[in-house]
Amino acid sequence: MKSILAVLIGVIISTSSWSQVSGDLKKDNRQLVSDHSFVMEGTHMGKVVFDISVNAKGEVTSAKLVESESTLKSTPAKIKAKNYVLKFEFQPGTWFPKYHQGRVAITMVKPK
């Protein structure tokens, strides 16, 4: 039953992924093309928010923690989340700004 619930939550979150991305990335409708979820397993529970920059190739080139919007307190968990966000890939395109800005929220949950 717990695994079914986890899958259901994952499906709901993946279909509403744009609620986890904001800023110019969302405004310009730049799609996330990598198969990453906005929920990740970790040793702590909470939300962590990053201001990100995406280059013309769609690669995340920087991720800066937004401490005021994050609820996760563990520094190792924050580092794990940052490394995870740096692997995101967005739609490439030269019509987007050279360093496209946005904000990404990641929810960390403990494994069941």
C-alpha positions as CSV (number, residue, x, y, z in Angstrom):
1,M,0.0,0.0,0.0
2,K,2.8,2.4,0.8
3,S,4.5,1.8,-2.5
4,I,1.3,2.4,-4.4
5,L,0.9,5.7,-2.5
6,A,4.5,6.7,-3.3
7,V,3.9,6.0,-7.0
8,L,0.7,8.0,-7.0
9,I,2.4,10.9,-5.4
10,G,5.2,10.8,-7.9
11,V,2.7,10.7,-10.8
12,I,0.8,13.7,-9.4
13,I,4.0,15.7,-8.9
14,S,5.4,14.9,-12.3
15,T,2.2,16.0,-14.0
16,S,2.3,19.3,-12.1
17,S,6.0,19.9,-12.5
18,W,5.6,23.5,-13.6
19,S,4.4,24.3,-10.1
20,Q,7.9,23.5,-9.0
21,V,9.6,25.8,-11.5
22,S,9.1,29.6,-11.5
23,G,10.6,32.8,-12.9
24,D,11.7,33.4,-16.4
25,L,12.0,29.7,-17.2
26,K,8.2,29.3,-16.6
27,K,7.3,32.6,-18.1
28,D,9.1,31.7,-21.3
29,N,7.7,28.1,-21.2
30,R,11.1,26.5,-21.2
31,Q,10.4,22.8,-20.7
32,L,12.3,20.4,-18.5
33,V,13.5,17.6,-20.8
34,S,15.5,15.4,-18.3
35,D,13.6,12.7,-16.5
36,H,14.0,14.2,-13.0
37,S,11.4,14.4,-10.3
38,F,10.9,17.3,-8.0
39,V,10.8,14.9,-5.1
40,M,13.9,13.1,-3.9
41,E,14.7,10.7,-1.2
42,G,17.1,11.7,1.6
43,T,17.8,11.5,5.2
44,H,15.7,14.5,6.1
45,M,12.3,15.9,5.2
46,G,11.7,19.4,3.9
47,K,11.7,21.7,1.0
48,V,14.7,23.3,-0.6
49,V,14.6,26.1,-3.1
50,F,17.3,27.2,-5.6
51,D,17.7,30.1,-8.0
52,I,19.1,28.5,-11.1
53,S,20.7,29.7,-14.3
54,V,20.3,27.7,-17.5
55,N,22.5,28.1,-20.6
56,A,21.5,27.9,-24.3
57,K,22.2,24.1,-24.3
58,G,19.7,23.7,-21.5
59,E,22.2,22.8,-18.8
60,V,21.9,24.2,-15.3
61,T,25.1,26.1,-14.8
62,S,24.5,27.4,-11.3
63,A,22.2,26.8,-8.4
64,K,22.1,29.2,-5.4
65,L,20.2,28.3,-2.3
66,V,17.2,30.5,-1.3
67,E,17.5,30.1,2.4
68,S,14.3,32.2,3.2
69,E,12.0,29.8,1.3
70,S,13.7,26.5,2.3
71,T,12.6,24.4,5.2
72,L,15.4,21.9,5.1
73,K,18.1,22.5,7.7
74,S,20.6,19.8,7.1
75,T,23.7,21.1,5.2
76,P,24.6,17.6,3.7
77,A,20.9,17.3,2.5
78,K,21.1,20.7,1.0
79,I,24.3,19.8,-0.9
80,K,22.7,16.6,-2.1
81,A,19.7,18.5,-3.4
82,K,22.0,21.1,-5.1
83,N,23.9,18.3,-6.9
84,Y,20.6,16.8,-8.0
85,V,19.3,20.2,-9.4
86,L,22.6,20.7,-11.3
87,K,21.8,17.6,-13.3
88,F,18.5,19.0,-14.6
89,E,18.3,19.7,-18.4
90,F,15.9,22.1,-20.0
91,Q,14.9,22.6,-23.6
92,P,17.9,23.9,-25.6
93,G,17.5,26.9,-27.8
94,T,19.4,30.0,-29.0
95,W,16.2,32.1,-28.8
96,F,16.4,31.9,-25.0
97,P,18.6,34.2,-23.0
98,K,22.3,33.2,-22.7
99,Y,21.8,32.5,-19.0
100,H,18.1,32.0,-18.4
101,Q,17.0,32.5,-14.8
102,G,14.5,30.6,-12.8
103,R,13.6,29.1,-9.4
104,V,13.3,25.4,-8.6
105,A,11.7,23.9,-5.5
106,I,12.7,20.3,-4.5
107,T,10.9,18.3,-1.8
108,M,13.0,15.8,0.1
109,V,11.3,12.9,1.8
110,K,12.6,10.0,3.9
111,P,12.4,6.6,2.2
112,K,9.6,4.4,3.5
